[in-house]
Amino acid sequence: MKKKPLLRYTDLTSLFYILHNKKITLLNPDLWDDRNDIYFIDLYKKRRNFESVLVMCLSDSTLQTYNQWSVFSKGSGGVCISFDREKLLNHFSKEEFIHKKVSYKSVRNLKEYLKSNIDYVDDLPFIKRNSYSAEMEYRIIKGFSEKVKYADVSIELSCINRITLSPWMPIPLAKNVKDTIKLIEGVSKIPVFRSTILENSDWKWTGEFADVLDLIE
């Protein structure tokens, strides 16, 4: 059975960087909104004697949601890249990378977990408050012995299943952006679509003609 994909919500700048350079980037989490999350990554960094810890965040959900778009790829320049899980993670199979699903816990659950798990340090970068559970995050991290702000990892474009453009991108612009993406070497066979999460013609048509659908079929 084929494993479900991993989704990366980002923007056009990042997409073009990935496609042109065949690299994906881990970043410093210091500017994240979730200060609890940053604090736990800092705890991990201190206890493992790293100078830097870089992170890449993905979604483990196969369903593209309005919440994911509006939080992580808001605006007309947003994109969602669907990766083949096994092909992508093969690029992070070296020992210095750690990757797995984020675990969401309440304050009470966290206390119980930390008390009962003596080897919890490596889990610290993968624990978030349950208020964020809708993200269904899958996270890749790497620790460094020196100060670094980002790190590129080479990938093959064959690990990309699909590219979805922002639902806020005007339709005429989306056509031009799709054509531009397709001009990049090695990208011609990757499906590129504009998200219809905000407006879907099939959805509206079904509602319009619901009373005669049996006759049409």
Secondary structure, 3 states (H helix, E strand, C coil): CCCCCEEEEEEHHHHHHHHHHCEEEEECCCCCCCHHHHHHHHHHHHHCCCCEEEEEEEECCCCCCHHHHHHHCCCCCEEEEEECHHHHHHCCCCCCEEEEECEEECHHHHHHHHHHCCCCHHHHHHEEEHHHHHHCEEEEEEEECCCCCEEEEECCHHHEEEEEECCCCCHHHHHHHHHHHHCCCCCCCCCEEECCCCCCHHHHHHHHCHHHHHHHC
